[in-house]
Amino acid sequence: MIVKVNDLVPGETRPLDEIDVTNLSEEEFWSTYVCKHRPLVIRGGIKHWAACEKWQEPQYLQSISNSVNGSVRYRRAFNSNPVPPITQKMELREALNALIETPHDKTFAIPGMNLPKRWKEDIGNYPFLQSRIKRKPIFYQLNRLFLFRNASTDWHTHPADETICSQIVGSKKVSMFRCTDKNWDKYAPYIEKNIHHMSLDESYFPDKSDLIKFEGVLQEGDSLYIPPFWWHALDSNDTEFGINLARCFRSPLSRVGDFNEPVLKDLRKYTSIRQQIWVDSLIILSSLNRKFKGETW
């Protein structure tokens, strides 16, 4: 079954901000978007990568997978139940064959795999983030590769780190929103429990949604900036096989966190005392940095 997740959470939709990479300087991207946690579609952000051309050919992908040792995780169906998804393993070359051969009315996904060394040779730079992209993330992997046909990434947030999601092959439709203290309890607990996939959703979500969802379509060669703390989901925009790459980097200290941020308040409920101390220390440092700079959250 092909599941589309973007429309399962109610809200007013508005277009995501977008800008052509040729009109976006690193300083503007950093100060206007990263330092303000504003999502952005960057048109043509990675269109110069060799991967955007070479990875269109399944035979080429198979040829650069011969030297990859170890297995990858894959899924043949979207799991909307409130339990861990059913995931199996197979060799990368086999998984690629299965992905390519999957019928256009079926689902197949290789989620969050490491970027193989040979594949890295086809990955270029980010013109809008040349130096700061090297900042090592504190929570997520540096690179995560997603290969799919008809697969969605369900609603979730990132409690830390900045993410650039780049569409190398295929197309994705993205939807994003940010909760506040005032509406967190109206939406987040039910999304986390996957209630939005069930007929019960109308009994739980408000009759009049106060969410503003920002949406857009990622085409081949485009990049999406995903700030921490934003709920986001991605649906396949067609039935062809696709590939996108998530590149993470560390947030500027002033944007690491705040004790009033609902995502972090929720995270602290489910962490150990040691983890809470670590999270709290980062939030305190971030808050002091903002105070020193005269900035607000």
C-alpha positions as CSV (number, residue, x, y, z in Angstrom):
1,M,0.0,0.0,0.0
2,I,1.3,3.5,-0.9
3,V,0.8,5.9,2.0
4,K,1.0,9.6,1.7
5,V,1.6,11.4,5.1
6,N,1.7,15.1,4.4
7,D,-2.1,15.6,4.4
8,L,-2.7,13.4,7.5
9,V,-2.0,16.4,9.8
10,P,-4.5,19.2,9.4
11,G,-3.4,22.8,8.9
12,E,-3.3,25.9,6.7
13,T,-0.8,25.4,3.9
14,R,1.6,28.1,2.6
15,P,4.5,27.8,0.2
16,L,8.0,27.3,1.6
17,D,10.4,30.1,1.0
18,E,12.6,29.3,-2.0
19,I,15.6,30.9,-3.7
20,D,17.9,30.0,-6.6
21,V,21.3,29.0,-5.5
22,T,22.9,31.6,-7.7
23,N,21.2,34.3,-5.7
24,L,22.1,32.9,-2.2
25,S,25.4,33.8,-0.5
26,E,26.7,31.8,2.4
27,E,26.4,34.8,4.7
28,E,22.8,35.4,3.8
29,F,21.9,31.7,4.2
30,W,23.6,31.6,7.6
31,S,22.3,34.8,9.1
32,T,18.8,34.9,7.5
33,Y,17.9,31.2,7.7
34,V,20.1,29.1,9.9
35,C,20.4,31.7,12.7
36,K,16.6,32.2,12.6
37,H,15.6,28.6,12.1
38,R,13.7,29.4,8.8
39,P,13.3,26.5,6.4
40,L,14.3,27.1,2.8
41,V,14.2,25.4,-0.6
42,I,17.4,26.1,-2.5
43,R,16.7,25.6,-6.2
44,G,19.6,24.0,-8.0
45,G,21.6,23.7,-4.7
46,I,23.4,20.6,-5.8
47,K,22.7,20.4,-9.6
48,H,26.4,20.5,-10.3
49,W,27.1,17.2,-8.5
50,A,28.2,14.4,-10.7
51,A,25.7,12.2,-8.8
52,C,22.7,14.1,-10.3
53,E,23.6,12.7,-13.7
54,K,25.4,9.5,-13.0
55,W,22.9,8.1,-10.4
56,Q,20.1,8.2,-12.9
57,E,21.4,5.0,-14.3
58,P,20.7,1.8,-12.3
59,Q,23.6,0.0,-13.9
60,Y,26.0,2.7,-12.8
61,L,24.8,2.5,-9.2
62,Q,25.2,-1.3,-9.3
63,S,28.7,-1.0,-10.6
64,I,29.8,1.3,-7.7
65,S,28.2,-1.0,-5.2
66,N,30.3,-4.0,-6.0
67,S,33.0,-3.1,-3.5
68,V,30.6,-2.2,-0.7
69,N,30.8,-4.8,2.1
70,G,28.0,-5.4,4.6
71,S,24.2,-5.3,4.4
72,V,21.7,-2.4,4.4
73,R,18.3,-2.2,6.0
74,Y,15.2,-2.1,3.7
75,R,11.4,-2.0,3.9
76,R,8.8,-3.2,1.5
77,A,5.9,-1.5,3.2
78,F,5.1,1.6,5.1
79,N,4.3,0.8,8.7
80,S,1.8,3.2,10.3
81,N,1.3,1.3,13.5
82,P,2.7,2.6,16.8
83,V,5.5,0.0,16.9
84,P,9.0,-0.1,15.3
85,P,8.8,-0.6,11.5
86,I,9.4,-4.0,10.1
87,T,12.9,-3.8,8.6
88,Q,15.0,-6.5,7.0
89,K,18.6,-6.7,5.7
90,M,20.3,-7.6,2.4
91,E,23.5,-6.8,0.5
92,L,23.4,-3.3,-1.1
93,R,23.6,-4.7,-4.6
94,E,20.7,-7.0,-4.0
95,A,18.7,-4.2,-2.4
96,L,19.4,-1.9,-5.4
97,N,18.1,-4.6,-7.7
98,A,15.0,-5.0,-5.6
99,L,14.4,-1.2,-5.5
100,I,14.8,-0.9,-9.3
101,E,12.5,-3.9,-10.0
102,T,9.8,-2.9,-7.5
103,P,6.5,-2.2,-9.5
104,H,5.4,1.4,-9.7
105,D,2.4,0.6,-7.5
106,K,4.5,-0.8,-4.6
107,T,6.7,0.6,-1.9
108,F,10.4,-0.1,-1.3
109,A,12.8,1.9,0.9
110,I,16.5,1.7,2.0
111,P,16.4,4.2,4.9
112,G,19.2,6.2,6.3
113,M,22.2,4.1,5.0
114,N,25.8,5.3,5.3
115,L,27.3,7.0,2.3
116,P,29.7,4.4,0.7
117,K,33.2,5.7,0.1
118,R,33.0,5.1,-3.7
119,W,29.7,6.9,-3.9
120,K,31.2,10.0,-2.1
121,E,33.3,10.6,-5.2
122,D,30.1,11.8,-7.0
123,I,29.1,14.2,-4.3
124,G,30.2,17.8,-4.6
125,N,30.1,20.9,-2.4
126,Y,27.3,23.1,-1.2
127,P,27.9,26.6,-2.8
128,F,25.7,28.3,-0.2
129,L,27.6,26.7,2.7
130,Q,31.2,26.2,1.9
131,S,32.9,26.5,5.3
132,R,30.3,26.0,8.0
133,I,29.0,22.7,6.5
134,K,32.2,21.2,8.0
135,R,30.9,21.8,11.6
136,K,30.6,18.3,13.1
137,P,27.0,17.5,14.2
138,I,26.5,16.6,17.9
139,F,23.6,14.2,17.5
140,Y,23.1,12.9,13.9
141,Q,25.4,11.2,11.4
142,L,27.2,13.5,9.0
143,N,25.6,11.9,6.0
144,R,22.5,9.6,5.6
145,L,21.4,8.3,2.2
146,F,17.8,7.4,1.4
147,L,16.8,5.3,-1.6
148,F,13.1,4.8,-2.3
149,R,10.2,4.1,-4.5
150,N,6.8,5.4,-3.3
151,A,8.2,5.7,0.2
152,S,7.3,8.5,2.7
153,T,9.2,9.8,5.6
154,D,6.6,10.2,8.4
155,W,6.2,13.2,10.6
156,H,9.1,13.8,13.0
157,T,11.4,16.5,14.4
158,H,15.1,16.8,15.0
159,P,16.0,17.9,18.5
160,A,19.5,19.0,17.4
161,D,21.7,19.8,14.5
162,E,21.0,21.5,11.1
163,T,20.1,19.4,8.1
164,I,20.5,19.9,4.3
165,C,18.3,17.4,2.4
166,S,19.3,17.2,-1.2
167,Q,17.3,15.6,-4.0
168,I,19.7,13.7,-6.2
169,V,17.2,11.5,-8.1
170,G,13.4,11.7,-8.3
171,S,11.1,14.2,-6.6
172,K,9.7,14.7,-3.1
173,K,6.9,16.8,-1.7
174,V,7.7,18.2,1.7
175,S,5.5,19.6,4.4
176,M,6.8,21.4,7.6
177,F,5.4,23.1,10.7
178,R,6.7,24.3,14.1
179,C,4.7,23.8,17.2
180,T,4.6,26.3,20.1
181,D,3.9,25.8,23.8
182,K,0.3,26.8,23.1
183,N,-0.4,24.1,20.5
184,W,2.1,21.3,21.3
185,D,-0.3,19.2,23.3
186,K,-3.0,19.5,20.6
187,Y,-0.8,17.8,18.0
188,A,2.5,16.3,19.0
189,P,1.4,13.5,21.3
190,Y,-1.0,12.1,18.7
191,I,1.5,12.4,15.8
192,E,4.1,10.6,18.0
193,K,1.6,7.8,18.6
194,N,0.6,7.6,14.9
195,I,-3.0,8.6,15.6
196,H,-2.9,10.6,12.4
197,H,-2.9,7.3,10.4
198,M,-6.1,6.2,12.0
199,S,-9.8,7.1,11.7
200,L,-9.6,8.3,15.3
201,D,-7.6,11.3,14.2
202,E,-10.7,13.5,13.8
203,S,-11.6,12.8,17.4
204,Y,-8.2,14.1,18.6
205,F,-7.1,17.0,16.4
206,P,-8.8,20.4,16.9
207,D,-11.9,21.1,14.7
208,K,-10.2,24.3,13.6
209,S,-6.5,23.7,13.2
210,D,-4.2,26.6,14.1
211,L,-1.2,25.0,12.4
212,I,0.5,26.7,9.5
213,K,2.2,24.1,7.2
214,F,4.8,25.2,4.8
215,E,5.1,23.0,1.7
216,G,7.0,22.7,-1.5
217,V,8.3,20.2,-4.1
218,L,12.0,19.1,-4.3
219,Q,13.1,18.4,-7.8
220,E,16.3,16.8,-8.9
221,G,19.2,19.1,-8.0
222,D,17.3,21.0,-5.3
223,S,18.2,21.2,-1.6
224,L,16.0,21.8,1.5
225,Y,17.3,23.4,4.7
226,I,15.5,21.7,7.7
227,P,16.1,23.5,11.0
228,P,15.9,21.6,14.3
229,F,12.6,21.6,16.1
230,W,10.4,21.7,13.0
231,W,8.0,18.9,12.3
232,H,8.5,17.6,8.8
233,A,7.4,14.9,6.4
234,L,8.3,13.9,2.9
235,D,6.1,12.1,0.3
236,S,7.3,10.7,-3.0
237,N,6.1,13.0,-5.7
238,D,6.0,10.4,-8.4
239,T,6.4,6.6,-8.7
240,E,10.0,6.5,-10.0
241,F,12.9,5.4,-7.8
242,G,14.6,8.2,-6.0
243,I,17.6,9.1,-3.9
244,N,18.2,11.9,-1.4
245,L,21.0,12.7,0.9
246,A,20.7,14.3,4.3
247,R,23.9,16.2,5.4
248,C,23.9,17.4,9.0
249,F,26.1,20.0,10.7
250,R,26.3,21.5,14.1
251,S,24.0,24.4,15.0
252,P,25.4,27.8,16.0
253,L,25.7,27.9,19.8
254,S,23.1,30.6,20.1
255,R,20.5,28.3,18.3
256,V,21.2,25.0,20.1
257,G,18.3,25.3,22.5
258,D,16.1,27.0,25.1
259,F,14.3,25.6,28.1
260,N,11.0,26.9,26.7
261,E,11.4,25.0,23.4
262,P,8.6,22.3,23.4
263,V,10.7,19.7,21.5
264,L,13.4,19.9,24.1
265,K,10.9,19.9,27.0
266,D,9.4,16.8,25.5
267,L,12.8,15.2,25.0
268,R,13.8,15.6,28.6
269,K,10.8,13.5,29.7
270,Y,12.3,10.4,28.1
271,T,16.0,10.8,28.8
272,S,18.1,9.5,31.7
273,I,19.4,11.8,34.4
274,R,22.9,11.7,32.8
275,Q,21.4,12.6,29.4
276,Q,19.3,15.4,31.0
277,I,22.4,16.9,32.5
278,W,24.1,16.9,29.1
279,V,21.1,18.4,27.3
280,D,20.6,21.0,30.1
281,S,24.3,22.0,29.9
282,L,24.0,22.7,26.2
283,I,20.8,24.7,26.7
284,I,22.5,26.8,29.4
285,L,25.5,27.5,27.2
286,S,23.2,28.4,24.3
287,S,21.1,30.7,26.5
288,L,24.3,32.4,27.9
289,N,25.6,32.9,24.4
290,R,22.3,34.6,23.3
291,K,22.3,36.8,26.4
292,F,25.9,37.9,25.7
293,K,25.0,38.7,22.1
294,G,21.7,40.4,23.0
295,E,19.7,37.9,21.0
296,T,16.3,36.3,21.8
297,W,15.2,32.8,21.2
